[in-house]
Amino acid sequence: MTKYCDQFGFTADAIKARLALLGLDARDHALGEQLQREVIVPELEQIAAAFYAELLRHPQMRHFLDNDALIESLKRTQKNY
């Protein structure tokens, strides 16, 4: 858990309760990990590039993402996360 989990009350029990509410179980968790490992991680740079390209299509978002260095920094942050 992270400090943000603590700050916002995402305890292990709270997370289990939310997952149960959505009908998700250990098998779904395993499938999510497999999806991340086999699909998302290998394509992470392309996913981030497409995400920011989509954001930049909207004028109101270009206001916040106003330079290439910022966008590259955000992409690195997402990749490291």
C-alpha angles and dihedrals in degrees: 000000000000131000087259091056088054093044094053098037099253097152121164090259093048091050092049090050092051092048091049090050088057092045093246121144142171092290090056089049091053091049090050091052090049091049091051093047099043104031114015103041095048090050099036097117092050092046092051092046091051091046094054092041088056092048091050090056087072117075093213090057094046086064090065097036096051102151140037094236091059092049092049090049091052091049091052091049091052092047092051092048 
